[in-house]
Amino acid sequence: MERRERGGTNHRPLRHNGMPYSGINILMLWASSVEQGFGSPSWMTFKQALELKAHVRKGEKGSLVVYANSVTKTEQNDAGEDVAREVHFLKGTRCSTAIKSKACPSSIT
């Protein structure tokens, strides 16, 4: 039986705009695809679905993706000098596969 028929996929997970996910998000979305039997590699957030005039089906739960980055903050030290400090952050959000979204453009599913 082919992998696609079993619900798995060999495709790298893609954002709604066709850009591939990277890092740990690839593994998390692959695992979610296999577990839930999705065939589409395209994923989008609830907000992105609304922007595309699509709707995530009521009661559907999204899969976790994370975004890691850093920002540089400039603060003054006790001597009144500006000191740059890098602040790292991690943000998590949920996304759904395009198959879970009603009225999703065919170019995405």
C-alpha positions in Angstrom: 0.0 0.0 0.0 1.4 3.4 -0.9 2.2 5.8 2.0 -0.3 8.4 0.7 -3.1 5.9 0.8 -2.4 5.2 4.5 -2.8 8.9 5.3 0.9 9.6 5.5 2.9 12.0 3.3 6.4 12.5 2.1 5.9 16.2 1.5 7.4 18.8 3.7 4.7 20.7 5.5 3.9 24.0 3.8 2.4 27.3 5.0 -0.7 28.5 3.3 1.5 30.7 1.0 3.6 27.7 -0.1 6.7 28.4 2.1 7.9 25.3 3.8 8.0 25.0 7.6 11.4 24.5 9.2 13.0 23.1 12.3 11.0 21.2 14.9 7.7 22.3 13.1 8.4 19.8 10.3 8.5 16.9 12.8 5.5 18.1 14.7 3.3 18.6 11.6 4.5 15.3 10.0 3.5 13.5 13.2 0.2 15.2 13.3 -0.5 14.4 9.6 0.3 10.7 10.1 -1.7 10.5 13.4 -4.8 12.2 11.9 -4.5 10.7 8.4 -4.1 14.0 6.4 -2.9 13.9 2.8 -2.4 17.6 2.2 0.9 19.2 3.1 -0.6 22.7 3.5 -1.3 24.2 6.9 -2.7 27.6 8.0 -3.7 29.4 11.2 -7.3 30.3 12.0 -6.5 33.9 11.1 -4.9 32.9 7.7 -8.0 30.8 7.0 -10.2 33.8 7.6 -8.1 36.0 5.3 -8.5 33.4 2.5 -12.3 33.4 3.1 -12.1 29.8 4.4 -13.3 28.5 7.7 -11.9 25.9 10.1 -14.6 23.4 10.8 -16.4 23.8 14.2 -14.8 21.7 16.9 -11.5 21.0 15.0 -8.3 21.3 17.1 -5.2 22.7 15.5 -1.7 21.3 15.7 1.0 23.2 17.6 3.8 25.1 15.7 6.4 27.3 17.3 8.3 30.4 16.3 11.6 31.2 17.9 13.5 34.5 17.5 15.2 37.2 19.4 15.0 41.0 19.7 17.6 43.5 20.7 16.5 45.8 23.5 18.5 49.0 24.4 18.5 49.9 28.1 20.4 52.3 30.2 22.8 51.0 32.8 23.5 52.6 36.2 26.0 54.9 34.5 23.4 56.2 32.1 25.0 54.4 29.1 22.9 52.7 26.5 23.5 48.9 26.6 22.1 46.5 24.0 20.7 43.3 25.3 19.4 40.4 23.2 16.1 38.8 24.4 15.2 35.4 23.1 11.6 34.3 22.8 9.4 31.3 21.8 5.9 31.7 20.7 3.4 28.8 20.1 0.3 28.9 17.9 -2.1 26.4 16.4 -2.6 25.7 12.8 -4.9 23.4 10.8 -4.4 21.5 7.7 -6.1 22.9 4.6 -8.3 19.8 4.5 -9.9 20.8 7.8 -10.9 24.2 6.3 -14.2 24.6 4.5 -14.2 26.7 1.3 -10.4 26.6 1.1 -9.0 27.6 -2.3 -8.1 24.6 -4.4 -4.6 25.9 -4.9 -3.9 25.2 -1.2 -5.4 21.8 -0.6 
